[in-house]
Amino acid sequence: MMGNIVAIVGRPNVGKSTLFNRLTGRRKAIVDSESGVTRDRHYGKAEWNGREFPVVDTGGYITDSGDLFEEEIRKQISIAIDEADVIIFVLDVLSGITDIDEYFAGILRKTDKKVIPAVNKVDNSERYYDSSLFYRLGLGEIYPVSAINGSGTGELLDAVVKELPEKEAPEEEDDLPRFAIVGRPNVGKSSLLNSLLGEERNIVTPQSGTTRDSIYSRFNKFKYDFYLVDTAGLRKKTRVRENIEFYSVLRSIRVIENSDVCLLMIDALQGIESQDVNIFNLVKRNNKAVVILVNKWDMVEKSSNTARDYTKALKERITPFDDVPVLFISAVNRQRIFRVLETAVKVYDNYRRRIPTHALNKLVQEAVENFHPPSARGRYIRIKYATQLPSRSPAFVFFCNYPEYVKDPYKRYLEHRIRENFDFCGVPLQMYFRKK
């Protein structure tokens, strides 16, 4: 049931990022302006033959290190081997097989994970012929590709999808909500799970990275019935200590993908850090509902406006999607634990909310009359009709004459109007504009 992760590895300058952009359909020019998304940029979704799967460019996480080069490479590969289901090993036809490639291949030959060698920069028949040299690495079938123009990537994706484990049917046949507890290592995720379940499900120690695998726990009391997913925190591995951040991002990806509502825990004493913003953005990018839990609140010195000021500062970090509930809790002292359940269930109801088409169109008509879409290049934009798509998370499509000219500020205006009239607190909304 877990999301299948495909990791891209290889030495610098072989074209890993270009291949990543090609597979995930991103262009170099799309640079997220949101703060704290830098690391996040190396995670994307690819879709091929009806299968959607996360792709991670591990090279993007191995930087700014005084380590020996080989040590860096070993870290990169160990992360990929531990966490990914399929590994794409990128090579460069122009430089042939280098010592570093040999070193990479030596480690990859020993893994039982599927390794797919992609020989990049093959964009003419002579280079295609040269690419056969890479069979010498002993990693099986090679895939000549050109990440720049896309040739060969279809065959590469066929090979990747063939190796992904079949999507298992969810173990739970029931359609119960799935709430995931996510956050950086050591913010108190397991303590919260134990407080909710009232039992020591996980061994809680104050060292970061003691939880190992995702645990589904059925919660069925006080008239509530749902699954709690505890994030597989971090394995403690000294060799990837510096990459603890990357590990928690990878683990969070799996857990977020399999949930409906994410309970994002942050440490009250440390405040919201860039990695918290990263995880928040992963939740948003996967279109999941979210509740922010500020844990260890009992340890914060308070004055009359502490919580209000804290909430304001926190929402500034996550804007523009800041219609999110924030709760101040203590997992260990069970402070406001019941509020966590109430809020999660309420946000789940918002996540499943359906707006009748006539009510949506009445609202959109009023919004447009109050503030017309700005004309673009002398063309007047007319929004004729809107409807909610039948997707699991809320998504709306607006039919208009010039969808390409509707700018982000106007999209946000319409989103705000929908939020003012219907309760979507904690839920990201997708807004699509199509030609009538």
C-alpha positions as CSV (number, residue, x, y, z in Angstrom):
1,M,0.0,0.0,0.0
2,M,3.0,2.3,0.4
3,G,3.9,4.7,-2.5
4,N,6.6,3.2,-4.7
5,I,9.7,5.5,-4.8
6,V,12.0,5.7,-7.8
7,A,15.4,7.2,-6.9
8,I,17.9,8.8,-9.4
9,V,21.6,8.3,-8.6
10,G,24.8,9.1,-10.4
11,R,27.9,11.2,-10.3
12,P,27.7,15.0,-10.8
13,N,27.1,16.5,-14.3
14,V,25.7,13.3,-16.0
15,G,22.3,15.0,-16.3
16,K,20.4,13.7,-13.3
17,S,18.4,16.9,-12.8
18,T,17.5,17.1,-16.5
19,L,16.3,13.5,-16.5
20,F,14.4,14.2,-13.3
21,N,12.7,17.2,-14.9
22,R,11.9,15.2,-18.0
23,L,10.3,12.3,-16.0
24,T,8.3,14.5,-13.7
25,G,7.2,16.9,-16.5
26,R,8.8,19.9,-14.8
27,R,10.8,22.5,-16.6
28,K,14.0,24.1,-15.2
29,A,12.2,27.5,-15.3
30,I,9.7,26.5,-12.7
31,V,11.4,27.5,-9.5
32,D,9.3,27.5,-6.4
33,S,9.4,30.9,-4.9
34,E,8.0,29.7,-1.6
35,S,10.6,29.7,1.2
36,G,11.9,26.4,2.3
37,V,11.1,24.6,-0.9
38,T,14.7,24.3,-2.1
39,R,15.2,20.7,-1.0
40,D,11.7,20.0,-2.0
41,R,12.5,20.7,-5.6
42,H,14.2,17.3,-6.0
43,Y,10.9,15.5,-5.4
44,G,8.3,15.1,-8.1
45,K,5.7,12.8,-9.5
46,A,5.9,10.9,-12.7
47,E,3.0,9.3,-14.5
48,W,3.3,6.6,-17.2
49,N,0.8,4.1,-18.5
50,G,-1.7,5.0,-15.8
51,R,0.8,4.5,-12.9
52,E,1.8,7.5,-10.8
53,F,4.9,7.3,-8.7
54,P,7.2,9.6,-6.8
55,V,10.7,10.3,-8.3
56,V,13.5,11.6,-6.1
57,D,16.8,13.1,-7.4
58,T,19.1,12.0,-4.6
59,G,22.0,14.1,-6.0
60,G,20.1,17.2,-5.0
61,Y,20.5,16.3,-1.3
62,I,24.2,15.6,-1.3
63,T,25.8,19.1,-1.3
64,D,27.9,21.5,0.8
65,S,29.8,18.7,2.5
66,G,33.4,18.7,3.4
67,D,33.3,14.9,3.2
68,L,35.4,12.9,0.8
69,F,33.8,12.5,-2.5
70,E,33.5,8.8,-2.2
71,E,31.9,9.1,1.2
72,E,29.3,11.5,-0.4
73,I,28.6,8.9,-3.1
74,R,28.2,6.1,-0.6
75,K,25.7,8.2,1.4
76,Q,23.7,8.9,-1.7
77,I,23.6,5.3,-2.7
78,S,22.8,4.0,0.8
79,I,19.8,6.3,1.0
80,A,18.6,5.1,-2.4
81,I,19.1,1.5,-1.6
82,D,17.3,1.8,1.8
83,E,14.4,3.8,0.7
84,A,13.6,3.4,-3.0
85,D,11.9,0.5,-4.8
86,V,13.7,1.1,-8.2
87,I,17.0,2.9,-8.8
88,I,17.8,4.7,-12.0
89,F,21.6,4.9,-12.4
90,V,22.5,7.8,-14.8
91,L,25.7,7.6,-16.9
92,D,27.2,9.9,-19.5
93,V,27.9,8.4,-23.0
94,L,30.4,11.3,-23.8
95,S,32.7,10.6,-20.9
96,G,32.5,6.8,-21.1
97,I,32.9,4.8,-17.9
98,T,34.8,6.8,-15.2
99,D,36.3,5.5,-12.0
100,I,33.4,7.0,-10.0
101,D,30.9,5.1,-12.3
102,E,32.8,1.9,-11.5
103,Y,32.6,2.7,-7.8
104,F,28.9,3.3,-8.0
105,A,28.3,0.2,-10.0
106,G,30.3,-1.9,-7.6
107,I,27.9,-1.0,-4.7
108,L,24.8,-1.2,-6.9
109,R,25.7,-4.7,-8.1
110,K,25.4,-6.0,-4.5
111,T,21.9,-4.7,-3.8
112,D,18.7,-6.7,-4.3
113,K,16.8,-3.6,-5.5
114,K,16.2,-3.2,-9.2
115,V,18.8,-1.0,-10.8
116,I,18.2,0.4,-14.2
117,P,21.2,2.0,-16.0
118,A,20.3,5.0,-18.1
119,V,23.0,6.1,-20.5
120,N,22.4,9.8,-21.0
121,K,23.2,12.3,-23.9
122,V,22.6,9.6,-26.6
123,D,21.1,11.8,-29.3
124,N,22.5,10.3,-32.5
125,S,23.2,6.9,-34.0
126,E,27.0,7.0,-33.3
127,R,26.4,7.7,-29.6
128,Y,23.8,4.9,-29.6
129,Y,26.5,2.5,-30.8
130,D,28.9,3.9,-28.1
131,S,26.4,3.3,-25.3
132,S,26.8,-0.5,-25.6
133,L,30.2,0.0,-23.8
134,F,28.2,0.4,-20.5
135,Y,27.2,-3.3,-20.5
136,R,30.7,-3.8,-19.1
137,L,29.3,-2.5,-15.7
138,G,27.4,-5.8,-15.3
139,L,24.1,-4.2,-14.3
140,G,22.0,-5.9,-17.0
141,E,20.0,-4.2,-19.8
142,I,21.0,-0.6,-20.4
143,Y,18.7,2.2,-21.6
144,P,20.2,4.9,-23.9
145,V,18.3,8.1,-23.4
146,S,18.6,11.8,-24.1
147,A,17.2,13.7,-21.2
148,I,17.3,17.0,-23.2
149,N,15.1,15.9,-26.1
150,G,13.3,13.0,-24.4
151,S,14.4,10.2,-26.8
152,G,14.5,6.8,-25.2
153,T,12.7,7.9,-22.0
154,G,9.6,6.0,-23.0
155,E,11.5,2.7,-23.0
156,L,13.1,3.7,-19.7
157,L,9.7,4.4,-18.1
158,D,8.3,1.1,-19.4
159,A,11.2,-0.6,-17.6
160,V,10.6,1.3,-14.4
161,V,6.9,0.7,-14.3
162,K,7.4,-3.0,-15.0
163,E,9.6,-3.2,-11.8
164,L,7.2,-1.3,-9.5
165,P,5.4,-3.6,-7.1
166,E,1.7,-4.1,-8.1
167,K,-0.5,-1.7,-6.2
168,E,-1.9,-3.8,-3.4
169,A,-5.5,-3.3,-2.5
170,P,-5.7,-1.4,0.8
171,E,-5.7,-3.9,3.7
172,E,-8.7,-2.1,5.0
173,E,-11.7,-2.8,2.7
174,D,-13.6,-0.1,4.7
175,D,-13.4,3.5,3.6
176,L,-12.2,4.8,7.0
177,P,-10.3,8.0,7.2
178,R,-6.5,7.7,7.4
179,F,-4.8,10.3,9.7
180,A,-1.0,10.5,9.4
181,I,1.2,11.9,12.1
182,V,4.1,13.7,10.3
183,G,6.9,16.0,11.2
184,R,10.7,16.2,11.7
185,P,12.4,13.6,13.8
186,N,12.0,13.9,17.5
187,V,9.1,16.4,17.6
188,G,7.0,13.9,19.6
189,K,5.1,11.9,16.9
190,S,5.2,8.6,18.8
191,S,4.3,10.2,22.1
192,L,1.2,11.6,20.4
193,L,0.3,8.2,19.1
194,N,0.8,6.6,22.5
195,S,-1.3,9.3,24.2
196,L,-4.2,8.8,21.7
197,L,-4.1,5.0,21.8
198,G,-3.4,4.9,25.5
199,E,-0.7,2.2,25.1
200,E,3.0,2.1,24.4
201,R,2.7,1.2,20.8
202,N,6.2,2.5,20.0
203,I,9.3,2.6,22.1
204,V,9.7,6.3,22.8
205,T,13.2,7.4,23.5
206,P,14.5,11.0,23.3
207,Q,17.0,10.1,20.5
208,S,15.9,11.2,17.0
209,G,15.1,8.4,14.6
210,T,13.9,5.5,16.8
211,T,10.7,4.7,15.0
212,R,11.2,2.3,12.1
213,D,8.2,1.5,9.9
214,S,4.8,2.9,9.2
215,I,2.3,1.5,11.7
216,Y,-1.4,1.5,11.0
217,S,-3.4,1.6,14.2
218,R,-7.2,1.4,14.2
219,F,-8.7,3.9,16.6
220,N,-12.3,3.0,17.6
221,K,-13.6,4.6,20.7
222,F,-15.5,7.8,21.8
223,K,-17.7,7.3,18.7
224,Y,-14.6,7.8,16.5
225,D,-13.4,5.3,13.9
226,F,-10.3,5.8,11.8
227,Y,-6.8,4.6,11.1
228,L,-3.8,6.4,12.6
229,V,-0.6,6.2,10.6
230,D,2.6,6.8,12.5
231,T,5.3,8.1,10.3
232,A,8.2,5.8,10.0
233,G,10.7,8.1,11.6
234,L,14.3,7.6,10.8
235,R,16.5,4.6,11.1
236,K,19.6,5.5,13.0
237,K,22.5,5.1,10.7
238,T,25.6,7.0,11.5
239,R,26.7,7.0,7.9
240,V,23.8,9.1,6.9
241,R,23.5,11.2,9.9
242,E,23.9,14.4,7.9
243,N,21.1,13.2,5.7
244,I,18.6,12.8,8.4
245,E,16.6,15.6,6.8
246,F,16.5,13.8,3.5
247,Y,15.5,10.5,5.2
248,S,12.5,12.1,6.9
249,V,11.4,13.7,3.6
250,L,11.5,10.3,1.9
251,R,9.6,8.6,4.7
252,S,7.1,11.5,4.9
253,I,6.4,11.1,1.2
254,R,5.3,7.5,1.7
255,V,3.1,8.2,4.7
256,I,1.6,11.4,3.2
257,E,0.6,9.6,0.0
258,N,-1.3,7.0,2.0
259,S,-3.3,9.4,4.2
260,D,-6.3,11.7,4.0
261,V,-5.4,14.1,6.8
262,C,-1.8,14.9,8.0
263,L,-1.3,16.0,11.6
264,L,1.9,18.0,11.1
265,M,3.7,18.3,14.4
266,I,6.2,21.0,15.1
267,D,8.3,21.7,18.2
268,A,7.1,24.7,20.2
269,L,10.5,25.4,21.5
270,Q,12.2,25.4,18.1
271,G,9.5,27.2,16.1
272,I,8.7,26.4,12.5
273,E,11.9,25.5,10.7
274,S,12.5,25.2,6.9
275,Q,12.1,21.4,7.1
276,D,8.7,21.8,8.7
277,V,7.8,24.1,5.7
278,N,9.2,21.4,3.4
279,I,6.9,18.7,4.9
280,F,3.9,21.2,4.8
281,N,4.6,21.7,1.1
282,L,4.8,18.0,0.5
283,V,1.3,17.7,2.1
284,K,0.0,20.5,0.0
285,R,1.6,19.1,-3.2
286,N,-0.1,15.8,-2.6
287,N,-3.5,17.6,-2.0
288,K,-3.9,16.2,1.5
289,A,-5.7,18.0,4.4
290,V,-3.6,19.2,7.2
291,V,-3.8,20.2,10.9
292,I,-0.7,21.8,12.5
293,L,0.1,20.7,16.1
294,V,2.5,22.8,18.1
295,N,3.8,20.2,20.6
296,K,5.6,20.8,23.9
297,W,3.5,23.9,24.5
298,D,3.6,23.2,28.2
299,M,7.3,24.1,28.2
300,V,6.9,27.5,26.6
301,E,6.8,30.6,28.8
302,K,3.6,32.5,28.0
303,S,2.2,36.0,28.2
304,S,-1.4,37.0,27.2
305,N,-0.8,36.9,23.4
306,T,1.8,34.2,23.1
307,A,-0.5,31.7,21.2
308,R,-1.9,34.4,18.9
309,D,1.5,35.8,18.0
310,Y,2.9,32.3,17.4
311,T,0.0,31.4,15.1
312,K,0.5,34.6,13.1
313,A,4.2,34.0,12.6
314,L,3.5,30.4,11.7
315,K,0.9,31.3,9.1
316,E,3.3,33.8,7.5
317,R,5.7,31.0,6.8
318,I,3.1,28.8,5.0
319,T,1.2,31.5,3.1
320,P,-0.6,31.5,0.5
321,F,-2.3,28.3,1.9
322,D,-2.8,29.5,5.4
323,D,-6.4,28.5,6.1
324,V,-5.2,25.8,8.4
325,P,-6.1,24.9,12.0
326,V,-3.3,25.3,14.6
327,L,-3.5,23.5,17.9
328,F,-1.2,24.0,20.9
329,I,-0.7,20.6,22.6
330,S,1.5,18.6,24.9
331,A,1.6,14.9,23.7
332,V,3.2,13.7,26.9
333,N,0.8,15.5,29.3
334,R,-2.2,14.6,27.0
335,Q,-3.0,18.4,26.9
336,R,-5.7,19.1,24.3
337,I,-5.4,15.6,22.9
338,F,-9.2,15.3,22.4
339,R,-9.2,18.5,20.5
340,V,-6.7,16.9,18.0
341,L,-9.3,14.2,17.3
342,E,-12.2,16.6,16.9
343,T,-10.2,18.8,14.6
344,A,-8.8,16.0,12.5
345,V,-12.3,14.6,12.0
346,K,-13.7,18.1,11.2
347,V,-10.9,18.7,8.6
348,Y,-11.6,15.2,7.1
349,D,-15.3,16.2,6.6
350,N,-14.1,19.4,4.9
351,Y,-11.7,17.3,2.7
352,R,-14.7,15.2,1.5
353,R,-17.0,18.1,1.1
354,R,-19.0,18.4,-2.2
355,I,-20.5,21.7,-3.3
356,P,-23.7,21.4,-5.4
357,T,-23.1,22.8,-8.9
358,H,-25.9,25.4,-8.7
359,A,-24.6,26.8,-5.4
360,L,-21.0,27.0,-6.8
361,N,-22.2,28.8,-9.9
362,K,-24.3,31.3,-8.0
363,L,-21.2,32.1,-5.9
364,V,-18.9,32.3,-8.9
365,Q,-21.3,34.6,-10.8
366,E,-21.5,37.0,-7.8
367,A,-17.7,36.9,-7.3
368,V,-17.2,37.7,-11.0
369,E,-19.8,40.6,-11.0
370,N,-18.0,42.1,-7.9
371,F,-14.6,41.9,-9.5
372,H,-14.2,41.0,-13.2
373,P,-11.1,39.1,-14.3
374,P,-8.6,41.8,-15.5
375,S,-8.6,41.8,-19.3
376,A,-5.4,40.6,-21.0
377,R,-4.1,41.8,-24.4
378,G,-7.4,43.6,-25.0
379,R,-9.4,40.4,-24.5
380,Y,-12.2,40.2,-21.9
381,I,-12.2,37.0,-19.9
382,R,-15.7,35.5,-19.3
383,I,-16.1,32.6,-16.8
384,K,-19.2,30.8,-18.0
385,Y,-19.6,27.8,-15.7
386,A,-17.9,26.0,-12.8
387,T,-18.2,22.6,-11.3
388,Q,-16.4,20.4,-8.7
389,L,-14.6,17.4,-10.0
390,P,-15.3,14.0,-8.7
391,S,-11.8,13.6,-7.2
392,R,-11.0,12.4,-3.7
393,S,-9.6,15.9,-2.7
394,P,-11.5,19.1,-3.6
395,A,-10.8,20.3,-7.1
396,F,-12.8,22.8,-9.2
397,V,-12.9,23.4,-12.9
398,F,-13.9,26.8,-14.3
399,F,-14.8,27.0,-18.0
400,C,-14.0,30.3,-19.7
401,N,-13.1,31.7,-23.1
402,Y,-9.4,32.5,-22.4
403,P,-8.2,30.2,-19.7
404,E,-4.5,30.9,-20.4
405,Y,-5.0,34.6,-19.4
406,V,-6.4,34.0,-15.9
407,K,-3.6,35.0,-13.6
408,D,-2.7,33.6,-10.2
409,P,-4.0,36.6,-8.2
410,Y,-7.5,36.1,-9.7
411,K,-7.4,32.4,-9.1
412,R,-6.6,33.2,-5.4
413,Y,-9.5,35.7,-5.3
414,L,-11.9,33.0,-6.4
415,E,-10.4,30.5,-4.0
416,H,-10.9,33.0,-1.1
417,R,-14.5,33.5,-2.1
418,I,-15.1,29.7,-2.1
419,R,-13.4,29.4,1.3
420,E,-15.5,32.3,2.7
421,N,-18.7,30.5,1.8
422,F,-17.9,26.9,2.3
423,D,-15.7,25.4,5.1
424,F,-12.5,24.1,3.5
425,C,-10.3,24.9,6.5
426,G,-7.2,22.7,6.5
427,V,-7.8,21.6,2.9
428,P,-5.8,22.7,-0.2
429,L,-8.1,23.4,-3.2
430,Q,-7.1,22.7,-6.8
431,M,-8.4,25.3,-9.3
432,Y,-8.4,24.4,-13.0
433,F,-9.4,26.7,-15.9
434,R,-10.5,25.2,-19.2
435,K,-11.8,26.3,-22.5
436,K,-15.6,25.9,-22.7
